[in-house]
Amino acid sequence: MNMEKFVFLDRDGVVIEDAELLCKKEQVKLIPRADEAIRMLNKEEYRVIFITNQPVIARGLCTLPELEEIHQHIRNLFAKMNAYIDAIYFCPHHPNPKRGLIGKNGLDLNYVMECECRKPKPGMIIRAKKDLKILDLSGCYMIGDSISDIKAGRDAGCKTILVDSKNDEFSDAVPDFRAKDLYDAVRDIILREGSNETVY
């Protein structure tokens, strides 16, 4: 039986600073204590998976190779601090990009569409479940800073944690827990689920 533990993380606003339509690696700034949070997850043998909407592809602001370079840059930044990301899932689609937020080369029509992976749909988590052979998502956590993250996590069957949000209107996507930031969310997970180590 697969007893591995998984935590799904939104990228922007949870792990890195939220820069609108980030499309260059130079824009990447890690959120304070995110490295500590991921190190704690690594130490407790949780697998760390990014689940992120990246409509910069559909908008023509960024190519797939450029996005891969950004993600490798993020992984490298964390690896230098002995914090490791196991996998990154992203949705490149957008059903209806706004005209003022389109790149100089125009829309990439290959990705302008309704899809099953763009949050708040749970498609990326479901794909990760299949790829990583996760037997039971109910033991996994989705940590995000928006209602779309919480809805995707709940619809996939995960426990959900909302971080750093002033929004209290959640309708059918009420988070299971709330935390100030990723570090506090991870600390709470480890305290809640049990650890052989002292958690500060």
Rosetta blueprint (number, residue, H / E / L):
1 M L
2 N L
3 M L
4 E L
5 K E
6 F E
7 V E
8 F E
9 L E
10 D L
11 R L
12 D E
13 G L
14 V L
15 V L
16 I E
17 E L
18 D L
19 A L
20 E L
21 L L
22 L L
23 C L
24 K L
25 K H
26 E H
27 Q H
28 V L
29 K L
30 L E
31 I L
32 P L
33 R L
34 A H
35 D H
36 E H
37 A H
38 I H
39 R H
40 M H
41 L H
42 N H
43 K H
44 E L
45 E L
46 Y E
47 R E
48 V E
49 I E
50 F E
51 I E
52 T E
53 N E
54 Q L
55 P L
56 V L
57 I L
58 A L
59 R L
60 G L
61 L L
62 C L
63 T L
64 L H
65 P H
66 E H
67 L H
68 E H
69 E H
70 I H
71 H H
72 Q H
73 H H
74 I H
75 R H
76 N H
77 L H
78 F H
79 A H
80 K L
81 M L
82 N L
83 A L
84 Y L
85 I L
86 D L
87 A E
88 I E
89 Y E
90 F E
91 C E
92 P L
93 H L
94 H E
95 P L
96 N L
97 P L
98 K L
99 R H
100 G H
101 L H
102 I L
103 G L
104 K L
105 N L
106 G L
107 L L
108 D L
109 L L
110 N L
111 Y L
112 V E
113 M L
114 E L
115 C L
116 E L
117 C L
118 R L
119 K L
120 P L
121 K L
122 P L
123 G H
124 M H
125 I H
126 I H
127 R H
128 A H
129 K H
130 K H
131 D H
132 L L
133 K L
134 I L
135 L L
136 D L
137 L H
138 S H
139 G H
140 C L
141 Y E
142 M E
143 I E
144 G E
145 D L
146 S L
147 I H
148 S H
149 D H
150 I H
151 K H
152 A H
153 G H
154 R H
155 D H
156 A H
157 G L
158 C L
159 K E
160 T E
161 I E
162 L E
163 V E
164 D L
165 S L
166 K L
167 N L
168 D L
169 E L
170 F L
171 S L
172 D L
173 A L
174 V L
175 P L
176 D L
177 F E
178 R E
179 A E
180 K L
181 D L
182 L H
183 Y H
184 D H
185 A H
186 V H
187 R H
188 D H
189 I H
190 I H
191 L H
192 R H
193 E H
194 G L
195 S L
196 N L
197 E L
198 T L
199 V L
200 Y L
